[in-house]
Amino acid sequence: MVAGAALRTPDTEPSVRGSEWVAFEPATLDDAAVDRAEAWFLSAYRRAVKMAS
């Protein structure tokens, strides 16, 4: 779910690692790019914790 949402944003493409992964390569690592990456990690973490309990 997180990977699918991430792929609909700029500077992303499917990763060679598989469908659960996203390649994120912004030309400039500005505040917006950092915010997106942080949001994806936090979302994935919350989902993993929820699934583990």
mmCIF file as Biopython writes it, N, C-alpha, C and O atoms, coordinates in Angstrom:
data_model
#
loop_
_atom_site.group_PDB
_atom_site.id
_atom_site.type_symbol
_atom_site.label_atom_id
_atom_site.label_alt_id
_atom_site.label_comp_id
_atom_site.label_asym_id
_atom_site.label_entity_id
_atom_site.label_seq_id
_atom_site.pdbx_PDB_ins_code
_atom_site.Cartn_x
_atom_site.Cartn_y
_atom_site.Cartn_z
_atom_site.occupancy
_atom_site.B_iso_or_equiv
_atom_site.auth_seq_id
_atom_site.auth_asym_id
_atom_site.pdbx_PDB_model_num
ATOM 1   N N  . MET A ? 1  ? 0.822  -1.191 0.000   1.0 0.0 1  A 1 
ATOM 2   C CA . MET A ? 1  ? 0.000  0.000  0.000   1.0 0.0 1  A 1 
ATOM 3   C C  . MET A ? 1  ? 0.876  1.269  0.000   1.0 0.0 1  A 1 
ATOM 4   O O  . MET A ? 1  ? 0.624  2.200  -0.766  1.0 0.0 1  A 1 
ATOM 5   N N  . VAL A ? 2  ? 1.877  1.295  0.842   1.0 0.0 2  A 1 
ATOM 6   C CA . VAL A ? 2  ? 2.755  2.474  0.925   1.0 0.0 2  A 1 
ATOM 7   C C  . VAL A ? 2  ? 3.544  2.627  -0.372  1.0 0.0 2  A 1 
ATOM 8   O O  . VAL A ? 2  ? 3.687  3.735  -0.889  1.0 0.0 2  A 1 
ATOM 9   N N  . ALA A ? 3  ? 4.054  1.519  -0.895  1.0 0.0 3  A 1 
ATOM 10  C CA . ALA A ? 3  ? 4.826  1.583  -2.140  1.0 0.0 3  A 1 
ATOM 11  C C  . ALA A ? 3  ? 3.964  2.082  -3.289  1.0 0.0 3  A 1 
ATOM 12  O O  . ALA A ? 3  ? 4.426  2.873  -4.111  1.0 0.0 3  A 1 
ATOM 13  N N  . GLY A ? 4  ? 2.723  1.631  -3.357  1.0 0.0 4  A 1 
ATOM 14  C CA . GLY A ? 4  ? 1.817  2.084  -4.418  1.0 0.0 4  A 1 
ATOM 15  C C  . GLY A ? 4  ? 1.565  3.577  -4.353  1.0 0.0 4  A 1 
ATOM 16  O O  . GLY A ? 4  ? 1.557  4.260  -5.377  1.0 0.0 4  A 1 
ATOM 17  N N  . ALA A ? 5  ? 1.359  4.080  -3.146  1.0 0.0 5  A 1 
ATOM 18  C CA . ALA A ? 5  ? 1.144  5.527  -2.979  1.0 0.0 5  A 1 
ATOM 19  C C  . ALA A ? 5  ? 2.409  6.298  -3.327  1.0 0.0 5  A 1 
ATOM 20  O O  . ALA A ? 5  ? 2.346  7.344  -3.973  1.0 0.0 5  A 1 
ATOM 21  N N  . ALA A ? 6  ? 3.544  5.789  -2.904  1.0 0.0 6  A 1 
ATOM 22  C CA . ALA A ? 6  ? 4.810  6.470  -3.178  1.0 0.0 6  A 1 
ATOM 23  C C  . ALA A ? 6  ? 5.081  6.561  -4.681  1.0 0.0 6  A 1 
ATOM 24  O O  . ALA A ? 6  ? 5.620  7.558  -5.162  1.0 0.0 6  A 1 
ATOM 25  N N  . LEU A ? 7  ? 4.708  5.524  -5.408  1.0 0.0 7  A 1 
ATOM 26  C CA . LEU A ? 7  ? 4.962  5.519  -6.855  1.0 0.0 7  A 1 
ATOM 27  C C  . LEU A ? 7  ? 4.133  6.552  -7.611  1.0 0.0 7  A 1 
ATOM 28  O O  . LEU A ? 7  ? 4.413  6.834  -8.775  1.0 0.0 7  A 1 
ATOM 29  N N  . ARG A ? 8  ? 3.131  7.110  -6.974  1.0 0.0 8  A 1 
ATOM 30  C CA . ARG A ? 8  ? 2.322  8.143  -7.626  1.0 0.0 8  A 1 
ATOM 31  C C  . ARG A ? 8  ? 2.861  9.546  -7.356  1.0 0.0 8  A 1 
ATOM 32  O O  . ARG A ? 8  ? 2.194  10.534 -7.665  1.0 0.0 8  A 1 
ATOM 33  N N  . THR A ? 9  ? 4.052  9.642  -6.785  1.0 0.0 9  A 1 
ATOM 34  C CA . THR A ? 9  ? 4.654  10.944 -6.498  1.0 0.0 9  A 1 
ATOM 35  C C  . THR A ? 9  ? 5.893  11.143 -7.370  1.0 0.0 9  A 1 
ATOM 36  O O  . THR A ? 9  ? 6.437  10.186 -7.921  1.0 0.0 9  A 1 
ATOM 37  N N  . PRO A ? 10 ? 6.330  12.392 -7.488  1.0 0.0 10 A 1 
ATOM 38  C CA . PRO A ? 10 ? 7.493  12.682 -8.338  1.0 0.0 10 A 1 
ATOM 39  C C  . PRO A ? 10 ? 8.774  11.995 -7.864  1.0 0.0 10 A 1 
ATOM 40  O O  . PRO A ? 10 ? 8.923  11.664 -6.687  1.0 0.0 10 A 1 
ATOM 41  N N  . ASP A ? 11 ? 9.673  11.795 -8.785  1.0 0.0 11 A 1 
ATOM 42  C CA . ASP A ? 11 ? 11.022 11.280 -8.521  1.0 0.0 11 A 1 
ATOM 43  C C  . ASP A ? 11 ? 11.053 9.836  -8.031  1.0 0.0 11 A 1 
ATOM 44  O O  . ASP A ? 11 ? 12.014 9.426  -7.379  1.0 0.0 11 A 1 
ATOM 45  N N  . THR A ? 12 ? 10.006 9.055  -8.340  1.0 0.0 12 A 1 
ATOM 46  C CA . THR A ? 12 ? 9.985  7.654  -7.928  1.0 0.0 12 A 1 
ATOM 47  C C  . THR A ? 12 ? 9.808  6.753  -9.146  1.0 0.0 12 A 1 
ATOM 48  O O  . THR A ? 12 ? 9.312  7.167  -10.194 1.0 0.0 12 A 1 
ATOM 49  N N  . GLU A ? 13 ? 10.230 5.519  -8.965  1.0 0.0 13 A 1 
ATOM 50  C CA . GLU A ? 13 ? 10.007 4.488  -9.981  1.0 0.0 13 A 1 
ATOM 51  C C  . GLU A ? 13 ? 10.072 3.135  -9.281  1.0 0.0 13 A 1 
ATOM 52  O O  . GLU A ? 13 ? 10.623 3.030  -8.185  1.0 0.0 13 A 1 
ATOM 53  N N  . PRO A ? 14 ? 9.517  2.105  -9.903  1.0 0.0 14 A 1 
ATOM 54  C CA . PRO A ? 14 ? 9.594  0.781  -9.287  1.0 0.0 14 A 1 
ATOM 55  C C  . PRO A ? 14 ? 11.061 0.364  -9.102  1.0 0.0 14 A 1 
ATOM 56  O O  . PRO A ? 14 ? 11.901 0.623  -9.963  1.0 0.0 14 A 1 
ATOM 57  N N  . SER A ? 15 ? 11.347 -0.271 -7.989  1.0 0.0 15 A 1 
ATOM 58  C CA . SER A ? 15 ? 12.698 -0.716 -7.703  1.0 0.0 15 A 1 
ATOM 59  C C  . SER A ? 15 ? 12.943 -2.101 -8.312  1.0 0.0 15 A 1 
ATOM 60  O O  . SER A ? 15 ? 12.018 -2.896 -8.482  1.0 0.0 15 A 1 
ATOM 61  N N  . VAL A ? 16 ? 14.182 -2.361 -8.629  1.0 0.0 16 A 1 
ATOM 62  C CA . VAL A ? 16 ? 14.557 -3.683 -9.120  1.0 0.0 16 A 1 
ATOM 63  C C  . VAL A ? 16 ? 14.462 -4.726 -8.003  1.0 0.0 16 A 1 
ATOM 64  O O  . VAL A ? 16 ? 14.527 -5.924 -8.277  1.0 0.0 16 A 1 
ATOM 65  N N  . ARG A ? 17 ? 14.311 -4.291 -6.762  1.0 0.0 17 A 1 
ATOM 66  C CA . ARG A ? 17 ? 14.199 -5.206 -5.621  1.0 0.0 17 A 1 
ATOM 67  C C  . ARG A ? 17 ? 12.845 -5.897 -5.548  1.0 0.0 17 A 1 
ATOM 68  O O  . ARG A ? 17 ? 12.711 -6.923 -4.880  1.0 0.0 17 A 1 
ATOM 69  N N  . GLY A ? 18 ? 11.832 -5.346 -6.229  1.0 0.0 18 A 1 
ATOM 70  C CA . GLY A ? 18 ? 10.517 -5.969 -6.207  1.0 0.0 18 A 1 
ATOM 71  C C  . GLY A ? 18 ? 9.409  -4.976 -5.938  1.0 0.0 18 A 1 
ATOM 72  O O  . GLY A ? 18 ? 9.663  -3.791 -5.720  1.0 0.0 18 A 1 
ATOM 73  N N  . SER A ? 19 ? 8.178  -5.460 -5.954  1.0 0.0 19 A 1 
ATOM 74  C CA . SER A ? 19 ? 7.008  -4.587 -5.867  1.0 0.0 19 A 1 
ATOM 75  C C  . SER A ? 19 ? 6.835  -3.918 -4.504  1.0 0.0 19 A 1 
ATOM 76  O O  . SER A ? 19 ? 6.091  -2.944 -4.395  1.0 0.0 19 A 1 
ATOM 77  N N  . GLU A ? 20 ? 7.490  -4.406 -3.488  1.0 0.0 20 A 1 
ATOM 78  C CA . GLU A ? 20 ? 7.398  -3.812 -2.152  1.0 0.0 20 A 1 
ATOM 79  C C  . GLU A ? 20 ? 8.374  -2.652 -1.979  1.0 0.0 20 A 1 
ATOM 80  O O  . GLU A ? 20 ? 8.385  -1.993 -0.939  1.0 0.0 20 A 1 
ATOM 81  N N  . TRP A ? 21 ? 9.186  -2.406 -2.993  1.0 0.0 21 A 1 
ATOM 82  C CA . TRP A ? 21 ? 10.241 -1.395 -2.903  1.0 0.0 21 A 1 
ATOM 83  C C  . TRP A ? 21 ? 10.022 -0.291 -3.935  1.0 0.0 21 A 1 
ATOM 84  O O  . TRP A ? 21 ? 9.427  -0.511 -4.989  1.0 0.0 21 A 1 
ATOM 85  N N  . VAL A ? 22 ? 10.516 0.902  -3.604  1.0 0.0 22 A 1 
ATOM 86  C CA . VAL A ? 22 ? 10.415 2.069  -4.483  1.0 0.0 22 A 1 
ATOM 87  C C  . VAL A ? 22 ? 11.791 2.716  -4.586  1.0 0.0 22 A 1 
ATOM 88  O O  . VAL A ? 22 ? 12.459 2.933  -3.576  1.0 0.0 22 A 1 
ATOM 89  N N  . ALA A ? 23 ? 12.205 3.018  -5.793  1.0 0.0 23 A 1 
ATOM 90  C CA . ALA A ? 23 ? 13.432 3.787  -5.994  1.0 0.0 23 A 1 
ATOM 91  C C  . ALA A ? 23 ? 13.054 5.270  -5.943  1.0 0.0 23 A 1 
ATOM 92  O O  . ALA A ? 23 ? 12.172 5.721  -6.674  1.0 0.0 23 A 1 
ATOM 93  N N  . PHE A ? 24 ? 13.721 6.008  -5.084  1.0 0.0 24 A 1 
ATOM 94  C CA . PHE A ? 24 ? 13.440 7.437  -4.894  1.0 0.0 24 A 1 
ATOM 95  C C  . PHE A ? 24 ? 14.728 8.193  -5.153  1.0 0.0 24 A 1 
ATOM 96  O O  . PHE A ? 24 ? 15.682 8.102  -4.380  1.0 0.0 24 A 1 
ATOM 97  N N  . GLU A ? 25 ? 14.750 8.946  -6.254  1.0 0.0 25 A 1 
ATOM 98  C CA . GLU A ? 25 ? 15.966 9.645  -6.657  1.0 0.0 25 A 1 
ATOM 99  C C  . GLU A ? 25 ? 15.653 11.081 -7.073  1.0 0.0 25 A 1 
ATOM 100 O O  . GLU A ? 25 ? 15.664 11.404 -8.261  1.0 0.0 25 A 1 
ATOM 101 N N  . PRO A ? 26 ? 15.373 11.942 -6.090  1.0 0.0 26 A 1 
ATOM 102 C CA . PRO A ? 26 ? 15.100 13.333 -6.444  1.0 0.0 26 A 1 
ATOM 103 C C  . PRO A ? 26 ? 16.367 14.040 -6.926  1.0 0.0 26 A 1 
ATOM 104 O O  . PRO A ? 26 ? 17.462 13.765 -6.436  1.0 0.0 26 A 1 
ATOM 105 N N  . ALA A ? 27 ? 16.213 14.938 -7.874  1.0 0.0 27 A 1 
ATOM 106 C CA . ALA A ? 27 ? 17.364 15.698 -8.380  1.0 0.0 27 A 1 
ATOM 107 C C  . ALA A ? 27 ? 17.944 16.568 -7.272  1.0 0.0 27 A 1 
ATOM 108 O O  . ALA A ? 27 ? 19.157 16.760 -7.193  1.0 0.0 27 A 1 
ATOM 109 N N  . THR A ? 28 ? 17.072 17.092 -6.422  1.0 0.0 28 A 1 
ATOM 110 C CA . THR A ? 28 ? 17.473 17.915 -5.294  1.0 0.0 28 A 1 
ATOM 111 C C  . THR A ? 28 ? 16.798 17.389 -4.044  1.0 0.0 28 A 1 
ATOM 112 O O  . THR A ? 28 ? 15.586 17.175 -4.035  1.0 0.0 28 A 1 
ATOM 113 N N  . LEU A ? 29 ? 17.557 17.183 -3.009  1.0 0.0 29 A 1 
ATOM 114 C CA . LEU A ? 29 ? 16.987 16.703 -1.759  1.0 0.0 29 A 1 
ATOM 115 C C  . LEU A ? 29 ? 16.532 17.911 -0.938  1.0 0.0 29 A 1 
ATOM 116 O O  . LEU A ? 29 ? 17.155 18.295 0.052   1.0 0.0 29 A 1 
ATOM 117 N N  . ASP A ? 30 ? 15.413 18.495 -1.394  1.0 0.0 30 A 1 
ATOM 118 C CA . ASP A ? 30 ? 14.865 19.667 -0.720  1.0 0.0 30 A 1 
ATOM 119 C C  . ASP A ? 30 ? 13.914 19.240 0.397   1.0 0.0 30 A 1 
ATOM 120 O O  . ASP A ? 30 ? 13.721 18.047 0.633   1.0 0.0 30 A 1 
ATOM 121 N N  . ASP A ? 31 ? 13.321 20.223 1.086   1.0 0.0 31 A 1 
ATOM 122 C CA . ASP A ? 31 ? 12.428 19.921 2.201   1.0 0.0 31 A 1 
ATOM 123 C C  . ASP A ? 31 ? 11.253 19.043 1.793   1.0 0.0 31 A 1 
ATOM 124 O O  . ASP A ? 31 ? 10.853 18.156 2.546   1.0 0.0 31 A 1 
ATOM 125 N N  . ALA A ? 32 ? 10.702 19.278 0.620   1.0 0.0 32 A 1 
ATOM 126 C CA . ALA A ? 32 ? 9.558  18.488 0.157   1.0 0.0 32 A 1 
ATOM 127 C C  . ALA A ? 32 ? 9.949  17.025 -0.050  1.0 0.0 32 A 1 
ATOM 128 O O  . ALA A ? 32 ? 9.191  16.125 0.313   1.0 0.0 32 A 1 
ATOM 129 N N  . ALA A ? 33 ? 11.118 16.783 -0.625  1.0 0.0 33 A 1 
ATOM 130 C CA . ALA A ? 33 ? 11.578 15.408 -0.839  1.0 0.0 33 A 1 
ATOM 131 C C  . ALA A ? 33 ? 11.842 14.709 0.487   1.0 0.0 33 A 1 
ATOM 132 O O  . ALA A ? 33 ? 11.491 13.541 0.651   1.0 0.0 33 A 1 
ATOM 133 N N  . VAL A ? 34 ? 12.449 15.402 1.424   1.0 0.0 34 A 1 
ATOM 134 C CA . VAL A ? 34 ? 12.709 14.825 2.742   1.0 0.0 34 A 1 
ATOM 135 C C  . VAL A ? 34 ? 11.390 14.520 3.450   1.0 0.0 34 A 1 
ATOM 136 O O  . VAL A ? 34 ? 11.248 13.464 4.067   1.0 0.0 34 A 1 
ATOM 137 N N  . ASP A ? 35 ? 10.434 15.430 3.367   1.0 0.0 35 A 1 
ATOM 138 C CA . ASP A ? 35 ? 9.121  15.209 3.978   1.0 0.0 35 A 1 
ATOM 139 C C  . ASP A ? 35 ? 8.442  13.970 3.410   1.0 0.0 35 A 1 
ATOM 140 O O  . ASP A ? 35 ? 7.865  13.182 4.159   1.0 0.0 35 A 1 
ATOM 141 N N  . ARG A ? 36 ? 8.505  13.789 2.084   1.0 0.0 36 A 1 
ATOM 142 C CA . ARG A ? 36 ? 7.892  12.602 1.468   1.0 0.0 36 A 1 
ATOM 143 C C  . ARG A ? 36 ? 8.550  11.321 1.964   1.0 0.0 36 A 1 
ATOM 144 O O  . ARG A ? 36 ? 7.865  10.378 2.359   1.0 0.0 36 A 1 
ATOM 145 N N  . ALA A ? 37 ? 9.868  11.288 1.944   1.0 0.0 37 A 1 
ATOM 146 C CA . ALA A ? 37 ? 10.577 10.081 2.379   1.0 0.0 37 A 1 
ATOM 147 C C  . ALA A ? 37 ? 10.265 9.773  3.842   1.0 0.0 37 A 1 
ATOM 148 O O  . ALA A ? 37 ? 10.032 8.618  4.199   1.0 0.0 37 A 1 
ATOM 149 N N  . GLU A ? 38 ? 10.261 10.788 4.676   1.0 0.0 38 A 1 
ATOM 150 C CA . GLU A ? 38 ? 9.958  10.585 6.095   1.0 0.0 38 A 1 
ATOM 151 C C  . GLU A ? 38 ? 8.533  10.064 6.280   1.0 0.0 38 A 1 
ATOM 152 O O  . GLU A ? 38 ? 8.303  9.167  7.091   1.0 0.0 38 A 1 
ATOM 153 N N  . ALA A ? 39 ? 7.588  10.613 5.542   1.0 0.0 39 A 1 
ATOM 154 C CA . ALA A ? 39 ? 6.191  10.169 5.656   1.0 0.0 39 A 1 
ATOM 155 C C  . ALA A ? 39 ? 6.052  8.712  5.230   1.0 0.0 39 A 1 
ATOM 156 O O  . ALA A ? 39 ? 5.311  7.957  5.861   1.0 0.0 39 A 1 
ATOM 157 N N  . TRP A ? 40 ? 6.751  8.302  4.172   1.0 0.0 40 A 1 
ATOM 158 C CA . TRP A ? 40 ? 6.674  6.905  3.722   1.0 0.0 40 A 1 
ATOM 159 C C  . TRP A ? 40 ? 7.226  5.966  4.784   1.0 0.0 40 A 1 
ATOM 160 O O  . TRP A ? 40 ? 6.618  4.936  5.077   1.0 0.0 40 A 1 
ATOM 161 N N  . PHE A ? 41 ? 8.371  6.310  5.363   1.0 0.0 41 A 1 
ATOM 162 C CA . PHE A ? 41 ? 8.956  5.454  6.394   1.0 0.0 41 A 1 
ATOM 163 C C  . PHE A ? 41 ? 8.049  5.356  7.617   1.0 0.0 41 A 1 
ATOM 164 O O  . PHE A ? 41 ? 7.832  4.265  8.145   1.0 0.0 41 A 1 
ATOM 165 N N  . LEU A ? 42 ? 7.523  6.484  8.063   1.0 0.0 42 A 1 
ATOM 166 C CA . LEU A ? 42 ? 6.644  6.465  9.235   1.0 0.0 42 A 1 
ATOM 167 C C  . LEU A ? 42 ? 5.376  5.670  8.964   1.0 0.0 42 A 1 
ATOM 168 O O  . LEU A ? 42 ? 4.916  4.929  9.833   1.0 0.0 42 A 1 
ATOM 169 N N  . SER A ? 43 ? 4.814  5.810  7.791   1.0 0.0 43 A 1 
ATOM 170 C CA . SER A ? 43 ? 3.614  5.064  7.430   1.0 0.0 43 A 1 
ATOM 171 C C  . SER A ? 43 ? 3.902  3.565  7.397   1.0 0.0 43 A 1 
ATOM 172 O O  . SER A ? 43 ? 3.124  2.769  7.923   1.0 0.0 43 A 1 
ATOM 173 N N  . ALA A ? 44 ? 4.999  3.189  6.790   1.0 0.0 44 A 1 
ATOM 174 C CA . ALA A ? 44 ? 5.368  1.775  6.716   1.0 0.0 44 A 1 
ATOM 175 C C  . ALA A ? 44 ? 5.638  1.216  8.110   1.0 0.0 44 A 1 
ATOM 176 O O  . ALA A ? 44 ? 5.259  0.083  8.407   1.0 0.0 44 A 1 
ATOM 177 N N  . TYR A ? 45 ? 6.286  1.997  8.962   1.0 0.0 45 A 1 
ATOM 178 C CA . TYR A ? 45 ? 6.556  1.561  10.328  1.0 0.0 45 A 1 
ATOM 179 C C  . TYR A ? 45 ? 5.251  1.334  11.093  1.0 0.0 45 A 1 
ATOM 180 O O  . TYR A ? 45 ? 5.091  0.308  11.755  1.0 0.0 45 A 1 
ATOM 181 N N  . ARG A ? 46 ? 4.322  2.281  11.006  1.0 0.0 46 A 1 
ATOM 182 C CA . ARG A ? 46 ? 3.037  2.138  11.704  1.0 0.0 46 A 1 
ATOM 183 C C  . ARG A ? 46 ? 2.295  0.899  11.222  1.0 0.0 46 A 1 
ATOM 184 O O  . ARG A ? 46 ? 1.708  0.182  12.032  1.0 0.0 46 A 1 
ATOM 185 N N  . ARG A ? 47 ? 2.311  0.636  9.932   1.0 0.0 47 A 1 
ATOM 186 C CA . ARG A ? 47 ? 1.644  -0.559 9.389   1.0 0.0 47 A 1 
ATOM 187 C C  . ARG A ? 47 ? 2.311  -1.836 9.904   1.0 0.0 47 A 1 
ATOM 188 O O  . ARG A ? 47 ? 1.628  -2.798 10.257  1.0 0.0 47 A 1 
ATOM 189 N N  . ALA A ? 48 ? 3.646  -1.843 9.945   1.0 0.0 48 A 1 
ATOM 190 C CA . ALA A ? 48 ? 4.370  -3.023 10.420  1.0 0.0 48 A 1 
ATOM 191 C C  . ALA A ? 48 ? 4.083  -3.290 11.896  1.0 0.0 48 A 1 
ATOM 192 O O  . ALA A ? 48 ? 3.890  -4.440 12.288  1.0 0.0 48 A 1 
ATOM 193 N N  . VAL A ? 49 ? 4.052  -2.257 12.702  1.0 0.0 49 A 1 
ATOM 194 C CA . VAL A ? 49 ? 3.756  -2.419 14.122  1.0 0.0 49 A 1 
ATOM 195 C C  . VAL A ? 49 ? 2.336  -2.929 14.314  1.0 0.0 49 A 1 
ATOM 196 O O  . VAL A ? 49 ? 2.085  -3.804 15.143  1.0 0.0 49 A 1 
ATOM 197 N N  . LYS A ? 50 ? 1.416  -2.378 13.545  1.0 0.0 50 A 1 
ATOM 198 C CA . LYS A ? 50 ? 0.006  -2.799 13.644  1.0 0.0 50 A 1 
ATOM 199 C C  . LYS A ? 50 ? -0.134 -4.271 13.246  1.0 0.0 50 A 1 
ATOM 200 O O  . LYS A ? 50 ? -0.869 -5.015 13.895  1.0 0.0 50 A 1 
ATOM 201 N N  . MET A ? 51 ? 0.550  -4.692 12.205  1.0 0.0 51 A 1 
ATOM 202 C CA . MET A ? 51 ? 0.458  -6.068 11.734  1.0 0.0 51 A 1 
ATOM 203 C C  . MET A ? 51 ? 1.130  -7.035 12.705  1.0 0.0 51 A 1 
ATOM 204 O O  . MET A ? 51 ? 0.721  -8.193 12.795  1.0 0.0 51 A 1 
ATOM 205 N N  . ALA A ? 52 ? 2.151  -6.585 13.434  1.0 0.0 52 A 1 
ATOM 206 C CA . ALA A ? 52 ? 2.864  -7.449 14.367  1.0 0.0 52 A 1 
ATOM 207 C C  . ALA A ? 52 ? 2.093  -7.676 15.670  1.0 0.0 52 A 1 
ATOM 208 O O  . ALA A ? 52 ? 2.364  -8.632 16.397  1.0 0.0 52 A 1 
ATOM 209 N N  . SER A ? 53 ? 1.145  -6.805 15.958  1.0 0.0 53 A 1 
ATOM 210 C CA . SER A ? 53 ? 0.423  -6.954 17.233  1.0 0.0 53 A 1 
ATOM 211 C C  . SER A ? 53 ? -0.866 -7.730 17.089  1.0 0.0 53 A 1 
ATOM 212 O O  . SER A ? 53 ? -1.577 -7.934 18.072  1.0 0.0 53 A 1 
#
